[in-house]
Structure formats: structure tokens, C-alpha cells
Amino acid sequence: FERGSQFLRIVWQDGRVAGISPASEPGPTLFAPVGADTWASYDFATGASTRVRLEGGALVIDTPAGPVRASKSE
């Protein structure tokens, strides 16, 4: 992309590319299950991945600086 960045929306269906179209902004972050109580996302642009998990009734986000724990308030 010689004249700047371009976002593309790529749609997968049944293991095949079902469509490609330009997008005006990056899409939402999607998390896929990687364990019984763990989900992960991957950012193709930066190569960064994020993991979230449920632990002891709290949502834990694993960050480069260490885990961040979000407990449910009563």
C-alpha cells in the first residue's frame, strides 16, 4: 500500500475465504477459546496476542506487565 494503510475485512466460511472488502477502521478484537476458561486474541498488524481467563470468579487479563484481575462487585 504505497500511499498509506488500508484495512481489509476478510470473511472466512467453511475454511475458505468467502469475501474480501475494504474497511474504514480496524474490526473488533475477537477472542477464541483456547481452554475451558481461557480465550486468546491475535493482532496480525502488531503480532501481539492477548489472553483472558476466568480464575476464582474474576476475569484475569494477562498483560506484558503482569496479570490484571477484574473481580465482580457485589
All heavy atoms as TSV, in Angstrom:
chain	resi	resn	atom	element	x	y	z
A	1	PHE	N	N	0.841	-1.180	0.000
A	1	PHE	CA	C	0.000	0.000	0.000
A	1	PHE	C	C	0.883	1.239	0.000
A	1	PHE	O	O	1.175	1.833	1.017
A	1	PHE	CB	C	-0.949	-0.031	1.170
A	1	PHE	CG	C	-1.852	-1.245	1.152
A	1	PHE	CD1	C	-2.105	-1.935	2.312
A	1	PHE	CD2	C	-2.438	-1.671	-0.016
A	1	PHE	CE1	C	-2.946	-3.025	2.311
A	1	PHE	CE2	C	-3.274	-2.752	-0.030
A	1	PHE	CZ	C	-3.539	-3.447	1.136
A	2	GLU	N	N	1.304	1.577	-1.164
A	2	GLU	CA	C	2.257	2.643	-1.408
A	2	GLU	C	C	1.812	3.998	-0.868
A	2	GLU	O	O	2.609	4.805	-0.433
A	2	GLU	CB	C	2.484	2.733	-2.920
A	2	GLU	CG	C	3.548	3.697	-3.334
A	2	GLU	CD	C	3.767	3.638	-4.827
A	2	GLU	OE1	O	4.315	2.631	-5.301
A	2	GLU	OE2	O	3.364	4.593	-5.498
A	3	ARG	N	N	0.506	4.268	-0.863
A	3	ARG	CA	C	0.001	5.592	-0.466
A	3	ARG	C	C	-0.595	5.620	0.931
A	3	ARG	O	O	-1.306	6.540	1.287
A	3	ARG	CB	C	-1.029	6.046	-1.482
A	3	ARG	CG	C	-0.423	6.247	-2.847
A	3	ARG	CD	C	-1.425	6.842	-3.807
A	3	ARG	NE	N	-0.827	6.927	-5.111
A	3	ARG	CZ	C	-1.211	6.238	-6.172
A	3	ARG	NH1	N	-2.226	5.411	-6.072
A	3	ARG	NH2	N	-0.606	6.377	-7.314
A	4	GLY	N	N	-0.327	4.617	1.742
A	4	GLY	CA	C	-0.856	4.606	3.105
A	4	GLY	C	C	-1.391	3.242	3.492
A	4	GLY	O	O	-1.287	2.276	2.745
A	5	SER	N	N	-1.961	3.196	4.663
A	5	SER	CA	C	-2.500	1.941	5.187
A	5	SER	C	C	-3.885	1.681	4.628
A	5	SER	O	O	-4.620	2.600	4.286
A	5	SER	CB	C	-2.585	2.006	6.708
A	5	SER	OG	O	-1.300	2.141	7.252
A	6	GLN	N	N	-4.233	0.421	4.576
A	6	GLN	CA	C	-5.561	0.010	4.143
A	6	GLN	C	C	-6.029	-1.126	5.043
A	6	GLN	O	O	-5.286	-2.079	5.271
A	6	GLN	CB	C	-5.528	-0.478	2.697
A	6	GLN	CG	C	-6.839	-1.041	2.194
A	6	GLN	CD	C	-7.906	0.010	2.018
A	6	GLN	OE1	O	-7.679	1.005	1.360
A	6	GLN	NE2	N	-9.049	-0.184	2.626
A	7	PHE	N	N	-7.219	-0.989	5.584
A	7	PHE	CA	C	-7.812	-2.070	6.363
A	7	PHE	C	C	-8.670	-2.915	5.434
A	7	PHE	O	O	-9.383	-2.381	4.584
A	7	PHE	CB	C	-8.693	-1.526	7.498
A	7	PHE	CG	C	-7.924	-0.770	8.534
A	7	PHE	CD1	C	-8.075	0.593	8.661
A	7	PHE	CD2	C	-7.056	-1.427	9.387
A	7	PHE	CE1	C	-7.360	1.298	9.614
A	7	PHE	CE2	C	-6.343	-0.741	10.347
A	7	PHE	CZ	C	-6.505	0.632	10.453
A	8	LEU	N	N	-8.587	-4.210	5.597
A	8	LEU	CA	C	-9.401	-5.127	4.808
A	8	LEU	C	C	-10.236	-5.989	5.738
A	8	LEU	O	O	-9.791	-6.387	6.804
A	8	LEU	CB	C	-8.521	-6.036	3.951
A	8	LEU	CG	C	-7.672	-5.358	2.897
A	8	LEU	CD1	C	-6.762	-6.372	2.220
A	8	LEU	CD2	C	-8.540	-4.663	1.867
A	9	ARG	N	N	-11.429	-6.289	5.305
A	9	ARG	CA	C	-12.298	-7.212	6.035
A	9	ARG	C	C	-12.265	-8.521	5.250
A	9	ARG	O	O	-12.621	-8.545	4.071
A	9	ARG	CB	C	-13.712	-6.668	6.107
A	9	ARG	CG	C	-14.670	-7.519	6.885
A	9	ARG	CD	C	-16.070	-6.895	6.935
A	9	ARG	NE	N	-16.074	-5.457	6.897
A	9	ARG	CZ	C	-16.045	-4.644	7.965
A	9	ARG	NH1	N	-16.003	-5.172	9.162
A	9	ARG	NH2	N	-16.071	-3.345	7.838
A	10	ILE	N	N	-11.810	-9.571	5.887
A	10	ILE	CA	C	-11.728	-10.883	5.246
A	10	ILE	C	C	-12.703	-11.808	5.958
A	10	ILE	O	O	-12.641	-11.969	7.176
A	10	ILE	CB	C	-10.299	-11.454	5.306
A	10	ILE	CG1	C	-9.330	-10.472	4.630
A	10	ILE	CG2	C	-10.236	-12.827	4.654
A	10	ILE	CD1	C	-7.881	-10.823	4.792
A	11	VAL	N	N	-13.611	-12.380	5.210
A	11	VAL	CA	C	-14.642	-13.251	5.775
A	11	VAL	C	C	-14.297	-14.694	5.436
A	11	VAL	O	O	-14.058	-15.029	4.271
A	11	VAL	CB	C	-16.038	-12.895	5.202
A	11	VAL	CG1	C	-17.099	-13.832	5.740
A	11	VAL	CG2	C	-16.381	-11.445	5.499
A	12	TRP	N	N	-14.248	-15.533	6.487
A	12	TRP	CA	C	-13.978	-16.962	6.309
A	12	TRP	C	C	-15.280	-17.720	6.503
A	12	TRP	O	O	-16.069	-17.407	7.390
A	12	TRP	CB	C	-12.977	-17.446	7.354
A	12	TRP	CG	C	-11.607	-16.918	7.139
A	12	TRP	CD1	C	-11.124	-15.735	7.606
A	12	TRP	CD2	C	-10.559	-17.519	6.408
A	12	TRP	NE1	N	-9.826	-15.580	7.204
A	12	TRP	CE2	C	-9.445	-16.655	6.469
A	12	TRP	CE3	C	-10.438	-18.714	5.705
A	12	TRP	CZ2	C	-8.245	-16.956	5.855
A	12	TRP	CZ3	C	-9.240	-19.012	5.101
A	12	TRP	CH2	C	-8.162	-18.139	5.178
A	13	GLN	N	N	-15.490	-18.729	5.665
A	13	GLN	CA	C	-16.660	-19.588	5.823
A	13	GLN	C	C	-16.274	-20.987	5.382
A	13	GLN	O	O	-15.745	-21.173	4.278
A	13	GLN	CB	C	-17.828	-19.057	5.000
A	13	GLN	CG	C	-19.097	-19.838	5.186
A	13	GLN	CD	C	-20.261	-19.213	4.424
A	13	GLN	OE1	O	-20.090	-18.290	3.646
A	13	GLN	NE2	N	-21.441	-19.728	4.654
A	14	ASP	N	N	-16.527	-21.959	6.229
A	14	ASP	CA	C	-16.206	-23.356	5.933
A	14	ASP	C	C	-14.745	-23.544	5.541
A	14	ASP	O	O	-14.425	-24.296	4.619
A	14	ASP	CB	C	-17.124	-23.886	4.824
A	14	ASP	CG	C	-18.591	-23.861	5.221
A	14	ASP	OD1	O	-18.879	-24.109	6.412
A	14	ASP	OD2	O	-19.436	-23.584	4.357
A	15	GLY	N	N	-13.835	-22.820	6.226
A	15	GLY	CA	C	-12.409	-22.983	5.990
A	15	GLY	C	C	-11.882	-22.322	4.724
A	15	GLY	O	O	-10.750	-22.557	4.335
A	16	ARG	N	N	-12.689	-21.479	4.083
A	16	ARG	CA	C	-12.271	-20.803	2.846
A	16	ARG	C	C	-12.596	-19.319	2.925
A	16	ARG	O	O	-13.502	-18.907	3.653
A	16	ARG	CB	C	-13.008	-21.402	1.651
A	16	ARG	CG	C	-12.779	-22.898	1.519
A	16	ARG	CD	C	-13.490	-23.433	0.351
A	16	ARG	NE	N	-12.699	-23.032	-0.825
A	16	ARG	CZ	C	-12.924	-23.444	-2.036
A	16	ARG	NH1	N	-13.919	-24.249	-2.269
A	16	ARG	NH2	N	-12.170	-23.062	-3.031
A	17	VAL	N	N	-11.875	-18.521	2.173
A	17	VAL	CA	C	-12.162	-17.088	2.101
A	17	VAL	C	C	-13.468	-16.914	1.330
A	17	VAL	O	O	-13.582	-17.326	0.176
A	17	VAL	CB	C	-11.023	-16.315	1.412
A	17	VAL	CG1	C	-11.400	-14.856	1.229
A	17	VAL	CG2	C	-9.737	-16.422	2.219
A	18	ALA	N	N	-14.461	-16.301	1.987
A	18	ALA	CA	C	-15.771	-16.101	1.373
A	18	ALA	C	C	-15.928	-14.685	0.826
A	18	ALA	O	O	-16.857	-14.409	0.078
A	18	ALA	CB	C	-16.873	-16.397	2.392
A	19	GLY	N	N	-15.023	-13.783	1.221
A	19	GLY	CA	C	-15.117	-12.418	0.713
A	19	GLY	C	C	-14.028	-11.533	1.278
A	19	GLY	O	O	-13.530	-11.763	2.376
A	20	ILE	N	N	-13.636	-10.544	0.482
A	20	ILE	CA	C	-12.662	-9.536	0.905
A	20	ILE	C	C	-13.214	-8.183	0.484
A	20	ILE	O	O	-13.641	-8.012	-0.662
A	20	ILE	CB	C	-11.280	-9.762	0.249
A	20	ILE	CG1	C	-10.714	-11.121	0.647
A	20	ILE	CG2	C	-10.318	-8.648	0.623
A	20	ILE	CD1	C	-9.415	-11.477	-0.058
A	21	SER	N	N	-13.214	-7.229	1.420
A	21	SER	CA	C	-13.684	-5.885	1.094
A	21	SER	C	C	-12.903	-4.869	1.913
A	21	SER	O	O	-12.372	-5.187	2.972
A	21	SER	CB	C	-15.183	-5.761	1.388
A	21	SER	OG	O	-15.442	-5.979	2.759
A	22	PRO	N	N	-12.814	-3.613	1.415
A	22	PRO	CA	C	-12.125	-2.578	2.189
A	22	PRO	C	C	-12.926	-2.233	3.443
A	22	PRO	O	O	-14.141	-2.360	3.472
A	22	PRO	CB	C	-12.054	-1.392	1.233
A	22	PRO	CG	C	-12.993	-1.681	0.125
A	22	PRO	CD	C	-13.304	-3.142	0.141
A	23	ALA	N	N	-12.239	-1.823	4.483
A	23	ALA	CA	C	-12.883	-1.401	5.735
A	23	ALA	C	C	-12.340	-0.027	6.117
A	23	ALA	O	O	-11.176	0.287	5.854
A	23	ALA	CB	C	-12.601	-2.415	6.837
A	24	SER	N	N	-13.169	0.797	6.733
A	24	SER	CA	C	-12.756	2.151	7.104
A	24	SER	C	C	-11.981	2.186	8.418
A	24	SER	O	O	-11.312	3.171	8.713
A	24	SER	CB	C	-13.970	3.071	7.191
A	24	SER	OG	O	-14.884	2.574	8.151
A	25	GLU	N	N	-12.073	1.136	9.216
A	25	GLU	CA	C	-11.377	1.079	10.508
A	25	GLU	C	C	-11.112	-0.370	10.866
A	25	GLU	O	O	-11.732	-1.273	10.303
A	25	GLU	CB	C	-12.196	1.761	11.597
A	25	GLU	CG	C	-13.568	1.154	11.781
A	25	GLU	CD	C	-14.435	1.964	12.732
A	25	GLU	OE1	O	-14.422	3.185	12.665
A	25	GLU	OE2	O	-15.114	1.335	13.535
A	26	PRO	N	N	-10.210	-0.612	11.813
A	26	PRO	CA	C	-9.972	-1.999	12.208
A	26	PRO	C	C	-11.213	-2.601	12.852
A	26	PRO	O	O	-12.009	-1.897	13.470
A	26	PRO	CB	C	-8.828	-1.917	13.212
A	26	PRO	CG	C	-8.579	-0.491	13.477
A	26	PRO	CD	C	-9.386	0.329	12.537
A	27	GLY	N	N	-11.361	-3.898	12.696
A	27	GLY	CA	C	-12.512	-4.585	13.271
A	27	GLY	C	C	-12.363	-4.781	14.769
A	27	GLY	O	O	-11.321	-4.455	15.351
A	28	PRO	N	N	-13.383	-5.324	15.390
A	28	PRO	CA	C	-13.318	-5.569	16.833
A	28	PRO	C	C	-12.314	-6.673	17.138
A	28	PRO	O	O	-11.969	-7.482	16.273
A	28	PRO	CB	C	-14.739	-6.023	17.167
A	28	PRO	CG	C	-15.245	-6.606	15.896
A	28	PRO	CD	C	-14.610	-5.802	14.789
A	29	THR	N	N	-11.853	-6.700	18.354
A	29	THR	CA	C	-10.974	-7.773	18.782
A	29	THR	C	C	-11.839	-8.984	19.101
A	29	THR	O	O	-12.781	-8.890	19.878
A	29	THR	CB	C	-10.167	-7.359	20.020
A	29	THR	OG1	O	-9.399	-6.215	19.695
A	29	THR	CG2	C	-9.260	-8.460	20.489
A	30	LEU	N	N	-11.526	-10.092	18.497
A	30	LEU	CA	C	-12.267	-11.316	18.731
A	30	LEU	C	C	-11.400	-12.274	19.534
A	30	LEU	O	O	-10.214	-12.404	19.271
A	30	LEU	CB	C	-12.660	-11.963	17.402
A	30	LEU	CG	C	-13.521	-11.105	16.486
A	30	LEU	CD1	C	-13.751	-11.826	15.164
A	30	LEU	CD2	C	-14.845	-10.778	17.144
A	31	PHE	N	N	-12.007	-12.917	20.501
A	31	PHE	CA	C	-11.301	-13.882	21.334
A	31	PHE	C	C	-11.819	-15.279	21.008
A	31	PHE	O	O	-13.022	-15.504	20.944
A	31	PHE	CB	C	-11.513	-13.567	22.819
A	31	PHE	CG	C	-10.744	-12.379	23.285
A	31	PHE	CD1	C	-11.259	-11.105	23.149
A	31	PHE	CD2	C	-9.487	-12.529	23.851
A	31	PHE	CE1	C	-10.538	-9.993	23.561
A	31	PHE	CE2	C	-8.759	-11.434	24.265
A	31	PHE	CZ	C	-9.288	-10.164	24.118
A	32	ALA	N	N	-10.894	-16.206	20.819
A	32	ALA	CA	C	-11.237	-17.601	20.537
A	32	ALA	C	C	-10.912	-18.448	21.754
A	32	ALA	O	O	-9.912	-18.203	22.437
A	32	ALA	CB	C	-10.439	-18.093	19.335
A	33	PRO	N	N	-11.737	-19.445	22.050
A	33	PRO	CA	C	-11.437	-20.302	23.202
A	33	PRO	C	C	-10.178	-21.127	22.956
A	33	PRO	O	O	-9.989	-21.683	21.878
A	33	PRO	CB	C	-12.676	-21.196	23.309
A	33	PRO	CG	C	-13.342	-21.140	21.983
A	33	PRO	CD	C	-12.952	-19.843	21.356
A	34	VAL	N	N	-9.312	-21.162	23.974
A	34	VAL	CA	C	-8.091	-21.975	23.907
A	34	VAL	C	C	-8.004	-22.936	25.092
A	34	VAL	O	O	-7.021	-23.646	25.237
A	34	VAL	CB	C	-6.812	-21.095	23.826
A	34	VAL	CG1	C	-6.777	-20.318	22.523
A	34	VAL	CG2	C	-6.692	-20.168	25.011
A	35	GLY	N	N	-9.020	-22.933	25.918
A	35	GLY	CA	C	-9.099	-23.812	27.080
A	35	GLY	C	C	-10.494	-23.713	27.663
A	35	GLY	O	O	-11.333	-22.953	27.176
A	36	ALA	N	N	-10.734	-24.471	28.724
A	36	ALA	CA	C	-12.059	-24.479	29.337
A	36	ALA	C	C	-12.477	-23.092	29.828
A	36	ALA	O	O	-13.637	-22.703	29.681
A	36	ALA	CB	C	-12.092	-25.476	30.484
A	37	ASP	N	N	-11.555	-22.318	30.394
A	37	ASP	CA	C	-11.855	-20.997	30.942
A	37	ASP	C	C	-10.882	-19.944	30.426
A	37	ASP	O	O	-10.622	-18.952	31.105
A	37	ASP	CB	C	-11.786	-21.029	32.477
A	37	ASP	CG	C	-12.894	-21.875	33.080
A	37	ASP	OD1	O	-13.972	-21.955	32.479
A	37	ASP	OD2	O	-12.662	-22.461	34.149
A	38	THR	N	N	-10.336	-20.150	29.224
A	38	THR	CA	C	-9.317	-19.243	28.690
A	38	THR	C	C	-9.619	-18.923	27.230
A	38	THR	O	O	-10.002	-19.796	26.463
A	38	THR	CB	C	-7.914	-19.878	28.782
A	38	THR	OG1	O	-7.687	-20.294	30.131
A	38	THR	CG2	C	-6.834	-18.899	28.379
A	39	TRP	N	N	-9.431	-17.637	26.860
A	39	TRP	CA	C	-9.632	-17.177	25.498
A	39	TRP	C	C	-8.415	-16.356	25.076
A	39	TRP	O	O	-7.752	-15.752	25.908
A	39	TRP	CB	C	-10.879	-16.303	25.395
A	39	TRP	CG	C	-12.126	-17.043	25.748
A	39	TRP	CD1	C	-12.998	-17.653	24.905
A	39	TRP	CD2	C	-12.655	-17.256	27.058
A	39	TRP	NE1	N	-14.019	-18.239	25.602
A	39	TRP	CE2	C	-13.836	-18.004	26.940
A	39	TRP	CE3	C	-12.228	-16.892	28.345
A	39	TRP	CZ2	C	-14.596	-18.401	28.019
A	39	TRP	CZ3	C	-12.999	-17.280	29.429
A	39	TRP	CH2	C	-14.163	-18.018	29.265
A	40	ALA	N	N	-8.142	-16.310	23.776
A	40	ALA	CA	C	-6.993	-15.553	23.288
A	40	ALA	C	C	-7.359	-14.826	22.000
A	40	ALA	O	O	-8.242	-15.249	21.251
A	40	ALA	CB	C	-5.807	-16.471	23.039
A	41	SER	N	N	-6.675	-13.707	21.763
A	41	SER	CA	C	-6.819	-12.969	20.511
A	41	SER	C	C	-5.432	-12.761	19.927
A	41	SER	O	O	-4.421	-12.869	20.628
A	41	SER	CB	C	-7.489	-11.614	20.750
A	41	SER	OG	O	-6.603	-10.748	21.423
A	42	TYR	N	N	-5.382	-12.436	18.637
A	42	TYR	CA	C	-4.116	-12.175	17.972
A	42	TYR	C	C	-4.296	-10.997	17.027
A	42	TYR	O	O	-5.262	-10.949	16.272
A	42	TYR	CB	C	-3.658	-13.410	17.197
A	42	TYR	CG	C	-2.336	-13.210	16.505
A	42	TYR	CD1	C	-1.154	-13.248	17.231
A	42	TYR	CD2	C	-2.273	-12.966	15.146
A	42	TYR	CE1	C	0.064	-13.048	16.610
A	42	TYR	CE2	C	-1.059	-12.775	14.518
A	42	TYR	CZ	C	0.107	-12.814	15.258
A	42	TYR	OH	O	1.312	-12.615	14.644
A	43	ASP	N	N	-3.395	-10.032	17.097
A	43	ASP	CA	C	-3.431	-8.860	16.228
A	43	ASP	C	C	-2.412	-9.062	15.111
A	43	ASP	O	O	-1.207	-9.039	15.350
A	43	ASP	CB	C	-3.105	-7.608	17.036
A	43	ASP	CG	C	-3.229	-6.340	16.226
A	43	ASP	OD1	O	-3.057	-6.374	14.992
A	43	ASP	OD2	O	-3.494	-5.292	16.836
A	44	PHE	N	N	-2.878	-9.276	13.891
A	44	PHE	CA	C	-1.983	-9.526	12.765
A	44	PHE	C	C	-1.094	-8.326	12.463
A	44	PHE	O	O	0.031	-8.475	12.012
A	44	PHE	CB	C	-2.781	-9.898	11.506
A	44	PHE	CG	C	-3.354	-11.276	11.573
A	44	PHE	CD1	C	-4.671	-11.479	11.941
A	44	PHE	CD2	C	-2.567	-12.373	11.272
A	44	PHE	CE1	C	-5.196	-12.758	12.012
A	44	PHE	CE2	C	-3.094	-13.659	11.334
A	44	PHE	CZ	C	-4.405	-13.846	11.704
A	45	ALA	N	N	-1.586	-7.121	12.711
A	45	ALA	CA	C	-0.804	-5.912	12.399
A	45	ALA	C	C	0.412	-5.767	13.301
A	45	ALA	O	O	1.481	-5.366	12.863
A	45	ALA	CB	C	-1.697	-4.681	12.502
A	46	THR	N	N	0.262	-6.096	14.589
A	46	THR	CA	C	1.354	-5.893	15.541
A	46	THR	C	C	2.022	-7.183	15.991
A	46	THR	O	O	3.110	-7.151	16.560
A	46	THR	CB	C	0.845	-5.173	16.802
A	46	THR	OG1	O	-0.094	-6.032	17.473
A	46	THR	CG2	C	0.184	-3.848	16.472
A	47	GLY	N	N	1.358	-8.301	15.783
A	47	GLY	CA	C	1.889	-9.577	16.251
A	47	GLY	C	C	1.629	-9.811	17.732
A	47	GLY	O	O	2.107	-10.784	18.300
A	48	ALA	N	N	0.859	-8.934	18.357
A	48	ALA	CA	C	0.570	-9.059	19.786
A	48	ALA	C	C	-0.597	-10.016	20.019
A	48	ALA	O	O	-1.541	-10.060	19.240
A	48	ALA	CB	C	0.233	-7.693	20.376
A	49	SER	N	N	-0.506	-10.768	21.089
A	49	SER	CA	C	-1.623	-11.623	21.478
A	49	SER	C	C	-2.050	-11.248	22.896
A	49	SER	O	O	-1.255	-10.756	23.685
A	49	SER	CB	C	-1.244	-13.098	21.404
A	49	SER	OG	O	-0.227	-13.390	22.319
A	50	THR	N	N	-3.320	-11.481	23.168
A	50	THR	CA	C	-3.876	-11.192	24.493
A	50	THR	C	C	-4.629	-12.423	24.959
A	50	THR	O	O	-5.353	-13.039	24.185
A	50	THR	CB	C	-4.841	-9.993	24.431
A	50	THR	OG1	O	-4.158	-8.866	23.914
A	50	THR	CG2	C	-5.391	-9.661	25.805
A	51	ARG	N	N	-4.438	-12.763	26.229
A	51	ARG	CA	C	-5.145	-13.888	26.839
A	51	ARG	C	C	-5.999	-13.375	27.984
A	51	ARG	O	O	-5.560	-12.554	28.767
A	51	ARG	CB	C	-4.141	-14.877	27.415
A	51	ARG	CG	C	-3.808	-16.047	26.558
A	51	ARG	CD	C	-2.774	-16.861	27.310
A	51	ARG	NE	N	-2.602	-18.245	27.236
A	51	ARG	CZ	C	-2.977	-19.114	26.343
A	51	ARG	NH1	N	-3.661	-18.757	25.351
A	51	ARG	NH2	N	-2.689	-20.373	26.408
A	52	VAL	N	N	-7.210	-13.880	28.070
A	52	VAL	CA	C	-8.086	-13.606	29.205
A	52	VAL	C	C	-8.552	-14.946	29.748
A	52	VAL	O	O	-8.670	-15.926	29.012
A	52	VAL	CB	C	-9.295	-12.711	28.831
A	52	VAL	CG1	C	-8.842	-11.348	28.372
A	52	VAL	CG2	C	-10.167	-13.359	27.783
A	53	ARG	N	N	-8.787	-14.976	31.065
A	53	ARG	CA	C	-9.217	-16.236	31.677
A	53	ARG	C	C	-10.084	-15.945	32.888
A	53	ARG	O	O	-10.022	-14.853	33.463
A	53	ARG	CB	C	-8.019	-17.083	32.065
A	53	ARG	CG	C	-7.028	-16.406	32.950
A	53	ARG	CD	C	-5.697	-17.175	32.996
A	53	ARG	NE	N	-4.611	-16.314	33.378
A	53	ARG	CZ	C	-4.250	-16.041	34.616
A	53	ARG	NH1	N	-4.907	-16.556	35.628
A	53	ARG	NH2	N	-3.233	-15.251	34.853
A	54	LEU	N	N	-10.873	-16.911	33.256
A	54	LEU	CA	C	-11.659	-16.846	34.480
A	54	LEU	C	C	-10.899	-17.605	35.545
A	54	LEU	O	O	-10.454	-18.735	35.327
A	54	LEU	CB	C	-13.037	-17.476	34.272
A	54	LEU	CG	C	-13.940	-16.773	33.266
A	54	LEU	CD1	C	-15.226	-17.555	33.082
A	54	LEU	CD2	C	-14.234	-15.354	33.707
A	55	GLU	N	N	-10.742	-16.952	36.689
A	55	GLU	CA	C	-9.989	-17.565	37.783
A	55	GLU	C	C	-10.605	-17.139	39.102
A	55	GLU	O	O	-10.596	-15.958	39.442
A	55	GLU	CB	C	-8.534	-17.108	37.702
A	55	GLU	CG	C	-7.612	-17.753	38.695
A	55	GLU	CD	C	-6.190	-17.264	38.483
A	55	GLU	OE1	O	-5.487	-17.856	37.640
A	55	GLU	OE2	O	-5.802	-16.283	39.139
A	56	GLY	N	N	-11.139	-18.086	39.849
A	56	GLY	CA	C	-11.717	-17.787	41.155
A	56	GLY	C	C	-12.822	-16.745	41.112
A	56	GLY	O	O	-12.923	-15.907	41.989
A	57	GLY	N	N	-13.659	-16.756	40.074
A	57	GLY	CA	C	-14.761	-15.808	39.967
A	57	GLY	C	C	-14.368	-14.447	39.420
A	57	GLY	O	O	-15.187	-13.540	39.386
A	58	ALA	N	N	-13.129	-14.275	38.986
A	58	ALA	CA	C	-12.663	-12.995	38.447
A	58	ALA	C	C	-12.192	-13.195	37.004
A	58	ALA	O	O	-11.788	-14.285	36.604
A	58	ALA	CB	C	-11.518	-12.438	39.280
A	59	LEU	N	N	-12.241	-12.124	36.244
A	59	LEU	CA	C	-11.684	-12.115	34.896
A	59	LEU	C	C	-10.240	-11.643	35.011
A	59	LEU	O	O	-9.971	-10.594	35.587
A	59	LEU	CB	C	-12.474	-11.159	33.998
A	59	LEU	CG	C	-11.968	-11.020	32.570
A	59	LEU	CD1	C	-12.201	-12.310	31.801
A	59	LEU	CD2	C	-12.653	-9.856	31.883
A	60	VAL	N	N	-9.306	-12.418	34.482
A	60	VAL	CA	C	-7.888	-12.075	34.549
A	60	VAL	C	C	-7.387	-11.837	33.125
A	60	VAL	O	O	-7.573	-12.684	32.248
A	60	VAL	CB	C	-7.062	-13.192	35.229
A	60	VAL	CG1	C	-5.593	-12.826	35.270
A	60	VAL	CG2	C	-7.589	-13.455	36.636
A	61	ILE	N	N	-6.776	-10.662	32.905
A	61	ILE	CA	C	-6.196	-10.327	31.608
A	61	ILE	C	C	-4.685	-10.397	31.767
A	61	ILE	O	O	-4.107	-9.707	32.605
A	61	ILE	CB	C	-6.621	-8.918	31.164
A	61	ILE	CG1	C	-8.146	-8.821	31.124
A	61	ILE	CG2	C	-6.015	-8.581	29.802
A	61	ILE	CD1	C	-8.672	-7.414	30.989
A	62	ASP	N	N	-4.055	-11.258	30.986
A	62	ASP	CA	C	-2.600	-11.393	31.047
A	62	ASP	C	C	-1.973	-10.318	30.154
A	62	ASP	O	O	-2.185	-10.309	28.947
A	62	ASP	CB	C	-2.167	-12.790	30.591
A	62	ASP	CG	C	-2.627	-13.863	31.565
A	62	ASP	OD1	O	-2.577	-13.608	32.784
A	62	ASP	OD2	O	-3.037	-14.942	31.117
A	63	THR	N	N	-1.238	-9.383	30.763
A	63	THR	CA	C	-0.596	-8.296	30.038
A	63	THR	C	C	0.921	-8.456	30.135
A	63	THR	O	O	1.411	-9.201	30.991
A	63	THR	CB	C	-0.993	-6.922	30.622
A	63	THR	OG1	O	-0.351	-6.760	31.890
A	63	THR	CG2	C	-2.496	-6.793	30.792
A	64	PRO	N	N	1.697	-7.752	29.289
A	64	PRO	CA	C	3.152	-7.817	29.395
A	64	PRO	C	C	3.674	-7.387	30.765
A	64	PRO	O	O	4.707	-7.868	31.222
A	64	PRO	CB	C	3.638	-6.869	28.304
A	64	PRO	CG	C	2.536	-6.845	27.309
A	64	PRO	CD	C	1.276	-6.984	28.116
A	65	ALA	N	N	2.944	-6.512	31.455
A	65	ALA	CA	C	3.353	-6.041	32.778
A	65	ALA	C	C	2.899	-6.976	33.897
A	65	ALA	O	O	3.220	-6.745	35.061
A	65	ALA	CB	C	2.813	-4.646	33.029
A	66	GLY	N	N	2.157	-8.007	33.549
A	66	GLY	CA	C	1.646	-8.932	34.558
A	66	GLY	C	C	0.138	-9.030	34.476
A	66	GLY	O	O	-0.517	-8.255	33.768
A	67	PRO	N	N	-0.470	-9.963	35.195
A	67	PRO	CA	C	-1.917	-10.149	35.125
A	67	PRO	C	C	-2.678	-8.998	35.779
A	67	PRO	O	O	-2.248	-8.439	36.776
A	67	PRO	CB	C	-2.152	-11.457	35.877
A	67	PRO	CG	C	-0.945	-11.692	36.685
A	67	PRO	CD	C	0.187	-10.951	36.033
A	68	VAL	N	N	-3.825	-8.657	35.170
A	68	VAL	CA	C	-4.749	-7.663	35.718
A	68	VAL	C	C	-6.020	-8.400	36.063
A	68	VAL	O	O	-6.589	-9.096	35.232
A	68	VAL	CB	C	-5.023	-6.531	34.702
A	68	VAL	CG1	C	-6.074	-5.573	35.238
A	68	VAL	CG2	C	-3.745	-5.799	34.348
A	69	ARG	N	N	-6.474	-8.259	37.295
A	69	ARG	CA	C	-7.620	-9.013	37.809
A	69	ARG	C	C	-8.813	-8.079	37.951
A	69	ARG	O	O	-8.728	-7.034	38.576
A	69	ARG	CB	C	-7.243	-9.628	39.140
A	69	ARG	CG	C	-8.216	-10.561	39.713
A	69	ARG	CD	C	-7.635	-11.160	41.013
A	69	ARG	NE	N	-8.430	-12.225	41.502
A	69	ARG	CZ	C	-8.339	-13.482	41.091
A	69	ARG	NH1	N	-7.461	-13.812	40.185
A	69	ARG	NH2	N	-9.135	-14.403	41.570
A	70	ALA	N	N	-9.948	-8.476	37.373
A	70	ALA	CA	C	-11.184	-7.712	37.486
A	70	ALA	C	C	-12.209	-8.591	38.206
A	70	ALA	O	O	-12.699	-9.559	37.641
A	70	ALA	CB	C	-11.702	-7.321	36.102
A	71	SER	N	N	-12.484	-8.246	39.450
A	71	SER	CA	C	-13.431	-9.017	40.245
A	71	SER	C	C	-14.831	-8.432	40.109
A	71	SER	O	O	-14.994	-7.223	39.958
A	71	SER	CB	C	-13.033	-9.016	41.714
A	71	SER	OG	O	-11.769	-9.624	41.881
A	72	LYS	N	N	-15.805	-9.284	40.222
A	72	LYS	CA	C	-17.207	-8.845	40.179
A	72	LYS	C	C	-17.539	-8.139	41.478
A	72	LYS	O	O	-17.240	-8.629	42.563
A	72	LYS	CB	C	-18.108	-10.053	39.999
A	72	LYS	CG	C	-19.553	-9.727	39.894
A	72	LYS	CD	C	-20.365	-10.988	39.682
A	72	LYS	CE	C	-21.849	-10.677	39.662
A	72	LYS	NZ	N	-22.642	-11.871	39.489
A	73	SER	N	N	-18.141	-6.944	41.377
A	73	SER	CA	C	-18.530	-6.229	42.606
A	73	SER	C	C	-19.912	-6.715	43.029
A	73	SER	O	O	-20.757	-7.055	42.221
A	73	SER	CB	C	-18.566	-4.729	42.366
A	73	SER	OG	O	-19.516	-4.407	41.388
A	74	GLU	N	N	-20.103	-6.766	44.304
A	74	GLU	CA	C	-21.370	-7.263	44.872
A	74	GLU	C	C	-22.309	-6.113	45.097
A	74	GLU	O	O	-21.996	-5.072	45.478
A	74	GLU	CB	C	-21.093	-7.981	46.194
A	74	GLU	CG	C	-20.169	-9.166	46.034
A	74	GLU	CD	C	-20.771	-10.347	45.306
A	74	GLU	OE1	O	-21.977	-10.594	45.447
A	74	GLU	OE2	O	-20.048	-11.013	44.576
